[in-house]
Amino acid sequence: MESFPAATLRRLAIAARAPTLNALQFAQLASDPGLASLGGRDRRAFEMLGLTTRTVDWLAAPDDALVDSDLRWLETSGVALLPATSPDYPSLLRESPDAPAVLFVRGDVRILAEPQLAMVGSRNPTAGGRATARDFACFFARAGLTVTSGLALGIDAACHEGALFAGGPTVAVLGCGLDRIYPRNHEELAERIAGHGAVITEFPPGTEPRAACFPQRNRIIAGLAHGTLVIEAAEKSGSLITARLAGVAGRDVFAIPGSIHNPLARGCHELIRQGAKLVERPEDVLCELKISLSAQLVASSPTEASVPDAGSPLLDKAYKILLDALAFEPASVDSLIERTGMNSESIASMLLILELDGHVAPHPGGRYSRMAGQ
């Protein structure tokens, strides 16, 4: 990561706070010696570039006290500024529509140049969806892909965890300042990601996680990656915004289908109807991406079922009947009684054992579902 003289760093800090300033506009500013200094310039010079009124207002008269505060924070936080004119700025993001003028980066900036796959989905996934996200991310990391997501609860966190478990890099894109990690209980996860990849944002320090920030965050996730994989998304979901933005940027869009009874599968099904590539195995994604991966692929897909030990009680006929009746969408004990003919006491006892053994997952309302691969 290149270091900048104090005057240049100040200009970058000013540009980082300029509302709606994008990478292309910043490059035009940087190439004009009369404008590159920013601050205190004639408004008309900025207006000639077609900048918005808000952008011009800030560039012509930036808040020096706020800029000074940002610079002091940068000195002590370990965060770097990455302008769109830097050779380290990710080329795929630069090519995407409305790319940010400046990124704040905590971690290894070189990771941003590596082949990336965006993985996104519901903040309230099923247990099976969370396991699928974690397993797929682990597979992709071992295959040499950097897994990129948004640090949100649910699928995002599972994707970051899967990549970290595999020892691979992962990138988290925030919809707030790097001093305002959101959600707060992911601060430790963010630290781990920064140690094995990068945590980035376009938002300056002090920016709170407002609703309007997340669609902006999503365009960066989509812009960084060769493709976007959606794992569980409701019909109206921020994940679908990311997928749409990936399509606008000319990137591949992938979706994992689910049960017709699972409302979190409907967004994925809609994407598939619109032309997203249906994914059943992680290899399906790798076959579509037109990139060269340096790492060796793992020998088998994480979705392949493992064979239980022959002496395991889970091979008993009653357990097989219960697992077959359970399927993958959440079912109540009453439904399982009807499907199997067993009594409630037996089913409750068996479900407890299956849950402890990692074969089934509990859901609200006393329902259970079968884990993927079981």
C-alpha positions in Angstrom: 0.0 0.0 0.0 1.5 3.3 -1.1 2.0 6.1 1.5 1.0 9.6 0.7 2.5 13.0 1.6 0.5 15.0 4.2 -0.9 17.3 1.5 -2.1 14.4 -0.6 -3.6 12.6 2.3 -5.5 15.7 3.2 -6.9 15.9 -0.3 -8.0 12.3 -0.1 -9.7 12.9 3.2 -11.6 15.8 1.6 -12.6 13.7 -1.4 -13.7 10.8 0.9 -16.3 13.1 2.4 -17.5 14.6 -0.8 -21.2 13.5 -1.3 -21.8 11.4 -4.4 -18.3 11.9 -5.7 -17.5 8.7 -7.7 -14.3 7.2 -9.0 -14.5 8.6 -12.5 -15.1 12.1 -11.2 -12.3 11.8 -8.8 -9.9 10.7 -11.5 -10.9 13.9 -13.5 -10.2 16.0 -10.5 -6.9 14.4 -9.8 -5.8 14.8 -13.5 -6.4 18.6 -13.4 -3.6 20.5 -11.6 -5.9 23.4 -11.0 -8.5 21.3 -9.2 -6.4 18.6 -7.6 -5.7 20.6 -4.5 -9.4 20.7 -3.6 -10.9 23.1 -1.1 -11.2 26.9 -1.5 -11.6 26.7 -5.3 -13.9 28.6 -7.5 -17.3 26.7 -7.6 -17.5 27.2 -11.3 -14.5 25.1 -11.9 -16.1 22.1 -10.1 -19.5 22.7 -11.7 -17.9 22.4 -15.2 -17.2 18.7 -14.3 -20.9 18.1 -13.9 -20.7 17.5 -10.2 -23.8 17.7 -8.0 -24.5 20.8 -6.0 -23.8 18.9 -2.8 -20.5 17.8 -4.1 -19.5 21.2 -5.2 -20.6 22.8 -1.9 -18.2 20.4 0.0 -15.2 20.6 -2.4 -15.4 24.4 -2.6 -15.6 24.8 1.2 -14.8 21.7 3.1 -15.2 21.6 6.9 -11.5 21.8 7.9 -12.2 20.8 11.5 -13.9 17.6 10.4 -11.1 16.8 7.9 -8.5 17.3 10.7 -10.5 15.0 12.9 -10.5 12.3 10.2 -6.7 12.7 9.7 -6.1 12.2 13.4 -8.2 9.1 13.4 -6.4 7.7 10.4 -3.0 8.2 12.2 -4.1 6.1 15.1 -6.5 3.6 13.7 -4.3 1.6 11.3 -6.8 2.3 8.5 -5.5 3.3 5.1 -7.1 5.5 2.4 -7.3 3.9 -1.0 -8.2 6.3 -3.9 -9.6 5.2 -7.2 -6.4 6.5 -8.9 -4.2 4.1 -7.0 -2.8 1.0 -8.7 -4.0 -0.9 -5.6 -7.6 0.1 -6.1 -9.5 -3.1 -7.3 -9.8 -3.0 -11.1 -13.2 -4.7 -11.1 -14.7 -2.2 -8.7 -13.3 0.7 -10.7 -15.0 -0.7 -13.8 -18.4 -1.0 -12.1 -21.0 1.8 -12.2 -20.7 4.6 -9.7 -17.6 3.2 -7.9 -16.6 5.1 -4.8 -13.8 7.7 -5.1 -12.0 6.6 -2.0 -12.1 3.5 0.2 -11.2 3.1 3.8 -9.3 -0.2 4.3 -8.4 -2.0 7.5 -6.3 -5.1 6.7 -4.4 -6.2 3.6 -5.2 -4.0 0.6 -3.6 -6.6 -1.7 -6.5 -9.0 -1.1 -8.8 -6.6 -3.0 -7.0 -7.5 -6.2 -7.5 -11.2 -5.8 -10.4 -13.0 -7.5 -13.5 -12.6 -5.4 -17.0 -14.2 -5.1 -19.7 -12.3 -3.3 -21.9 -14.4 -1.1 -25.1 -12.8 0.5 -28.4 -13.9 1.9 -30.9 -13.6 4.7 -30.1 -12.1 8.1 -32.5 -14.7 9.6 -31.7 -17.9 7.7 -32.7 -21.4 8.5 -30.1 -23.6 10.1 -29.7 -25.4 6.8 -29.1 -22.2 4.9 -26.5 -21.1 7.5 -24.7 -24.4 7.2 -24.8 -24.3 3.4 -23.3 -20.8 3.4 -20.5 -21.8 5.7 -19.7 -25.0 3.8 -19.8 -23.3 0.4 -17.6 -20.4 1.6 -15.1 -22.9 3.0 -15.0 -24.7 -0.3 -14.5 -21.5 -2.3 -11.7 -20.3 0.0 -9.9 -23.6 -0.4 -10.3 -23.3 -4.2 -8.5 -19.9 -4.1 -11.4 -17.5 -4.2 -11.7 -14.6 -1.8 -15.2 -14.6 -0.2 -16.8 -11.2 0.0 -19.8 -10.3 2.0 -21.3 -7.6 4.2 -20.6 -8.7 7.9 -24.4 -8.8 8.6 -26.1 -11.3 10.8 -27.0 -14.7 9.3 -25.7 -15.7 5.9 -23.1 -13.0 5.7 -21.5 -14.0 9.0 -21.6 -17.7 8.0 -19.8 -17.0 4.8 -17.0 -15.1 6.5 -16.7 -17.8 9.1 -16.5 -20.5 6.5 -13.7 -18.7 4.6 -11.8 -18.1 7.9 -12.2 -21.8 8.9 -10.6 -22.8 5.6 -7.7 -20.4 6.2 -8.6 -18.3 3.2 -9.0 -14.6 2.9 -12.4 -12.8 3.2 -13.5 -9.2 2.6 -16.2 -7.5 4.7 -17.9 -4.4 3.2 -19.6 -2.1 5.8 -22.5 0.2 5.5 -21.0 2.5 8.1 -17.6 3.9 9.3 -14.9 1.6 10.3 -15.2 3.0 13.8 -18.8 1.9 14.0 -18.7 -1.8 13.4 -22.3 -3.1 12.8 -23.7 -5.2 14.2 -21.8 -4.6 17.4 -21.5 -8.2 18.3 -19.5 -8.8 15.1 -16.6 -6.6 16.3 -14.5 -9.7 17.1 -15.4 -11.2 13.7 -14.3 -8.0 12.0 -11.0 -8.1 13.7 -10.4 -11.7 12.5 -11.4 -10.7 9.0 -8.9 -7.8 9.0 -6.2 -10.2 10.1 -6.9 -12.6 7.2 -8.2 -10.2 4.6 -9.8 -6.8 4.7 -12.7 -4.8 6.2 -13.6 -1.9 3.9 -16.1 1.0 3.5 -16.6 4.1 1.6 -18.1 5.9 4.6 -15.8 8.1 6.7 -15.4 7.7 10.5 -18.4 8.5 12.5 -20.9 7.4 9.9 -23.7 5.5 11.6 -25.3 2.4 10.0 -28.3 4.1 8.5 -30.8 2.3 6.2 -29.8 4.4 3.2 -26.2 3.3 3.5 -26.7 -0.4 2.8 -27.8 -0.2 -0.8 -24.6 1.8 -1.4 -22.6 -0.9 0.5 -24.2 -3.5 -1.7 -23.0 -2.0 -4.9 -19.4 -2.3 -3.6 -19.9 -6.0 -2.7 -21.2 -6.6 -6.2 -18.6 -4.5 -7.9 -15.6 -6.2 -6.2 -16.6 -9.7 -7.3 -16.6 -11.8 -10.5 -20.0 -13.1 -9.4 -22.6 -13.0 -6.6 -24.1 -16.1 -5.0 -27.4 -15.7 -3.1 -28.2 -18.2 -0.4 -31.7 -17.8 1.1 -33.5 -14.5 0.4 -37.0 -13.4 0.9 -38.9 -11.8 -1.9 -38.0 -8.3 -0.7 -34.4 -8.5 0.4 -31.3 -6.5 0.3 -29.6 -9.5 -1.1 -31.7 -9.1 -4.3 -30.4 -5.6 -4.6 -26.8 -6.9 -4.5 -27.7 -9.5 -7.2 -29.4 -6.8 -9.4 -26.4 -4.6 -9.1 -24.1 -7.5 -10.0 -26.2 -8.0 -13.1 -26.0 -4.3 -14.0 -22.2 -4.5 -13.7 -22.1 -7.4 -16.1 -21.2 -10.0 -13.4 -22.5 -13.5 -13.0 -25.4 -14.0 -10.6 -26.0 -17.4 -8.9 -28.8 -18.6 -6.6 -29.3 -21.7 -4.5 -32.9 -23.0 -4.8 -34.9 -24.3 -1.8 -38.1 -25.8 -0.6 -41.3 -24.3 -2.1 -42.5 -24.1 1.6 -39.5 -22.0 2.7 -40.3 -18.2 2.3 -36.5 -17.6 2.3 -36.2 -19.5 -1.0 -38.6 -17.3 -2.9 -36.1 -14.6 -3.6 -33.7 -17.1 -5.0 -36.4 -18.7 -7.1 -37.3 -15.3 -8.5 -33.6 -14.7 -9.4 -33.5 -18.0 -11.2 -36.6 -17.2 -13.2 -34.9 -13.9 -14.2 -31.8 -15.8 -15.5 -29.6 -16.4 -12.5 -27.7 -19.6 -12.6 -29.1 -22.4 -10.5 -26.5 -23.8 -8.0 -26.7 -27.1 -6.3 -23.0 -27.6 -5.6 -20.1 -25.2 -5.2 -18.5 -26.7 -8.3 -21.4 -25.2 -10.3 -20.1 -21.7 -9.5 -16.5 -22.5 -10.3 -17.4 -24.0 -13.7 -19.1 -20.7 -14.7 -16.5 -18.2 -13.5 -14.0 -17.3 -16.2 -11.1 -16.9 -13.8 -7.9 -18.8 -13.1 -7.7 -20.2 -9.5 -4.2 -21.0 -8.2 -5.2 -23.2 -5.2 -6.1 -26.8 -5.5 -9.7 -27.7 -5.2 -10.9 -29.8 -2.4 -11.6 -33.4 -3.2 -15.3 -33.4 -2.6 -18.2 -31.0 -2.3 -19.3 -30.1 1.2 -22.9 -31.0 0.2 -22.0 -34.6 -0.2 -23.4 -36.7 2.7 -21.0 -38.4 5.1 -21.7 -42.0 5.9 -22.4 -42.6 9.6 -20.4 -45.2 11.5 -22.0 -48.6 11.2 -22.4 -48.8 15.0 -24.3 -45.5 15.3 -27.8 -45.6 16.7 -28.8 -43.2 13.9 -28.8 -46.2 11.6 -31.7 -47.7 13.5 -34.8 -48.0 11.3 -36.8 -45.7 13.5 -34.3 -42.9 13.1 -34.2 -43.4 9.3 -38.0 -43.2 9.2 -38.0 -40.0 11.2 -35.2 -38.3 9.1 -37.1 -39.3 5.9 -40.3 -37.8 7.3 -38.5 -34.6 8.4 -37.2 -33.5 5.0 -35.5 -30.1 4.8 -38.3 -27.6 5.5 -39.3 -27.0 9.2 -41.9 -29.4 10.5 -43.8 -29.6 13.8 -43.9 -32.6 16.1 -47.6 -33.0 15.2 -46.7 -33.3 11.5 -44.1 -35.9 12.3 -46.6 -37.9 14.3 -48.9 -37.9 11.3 -46.1 -38.9 8.9 -44.5 -41.6 10.9 -47.2 -43.0 13.2 -44.8 -42.7 16.2 -46.0 -41.2 19.5 -44.9 -37.7 20.6 -42.6 -38.9 23.4 -40.6 -41.1 21.1 -40.3 -38.4 18.5 -39.2 -35.8 21.1 -36.5 -38.0 22.4 -35.2 -39.0 19.0 -35.2 -35.3 17.8 -33.1 -34.4 20.8 -30.5 -37.1 20.0 -30.5 -36.1 16.3 -30.1 -32.4 17.2 -27.1 -33.2 19.6 -25.6 -35.3 16.8 -25.9 -32.4 14.3 -28.4 -34.1 12.0 -31.4 -31.8 12.6 -31.9 -28.1 13.6 -34.5 -26.6 15.8 -36.7 -23.7 14.6 -39.1 -21.3 16.4 -42.5 -22.8 17.3 -41.2 -26.2 18.2 -40.4 -27.2 14.6 -37.4 -29.0 13.2 -35.6 -29.4 9.9 -33.1 -31.8 8.5 -29.6 -30.4 8.0 -28.1 -30.3 4.5 -26.2 -33.4 3.7 -28.1 -35.6 6.2 
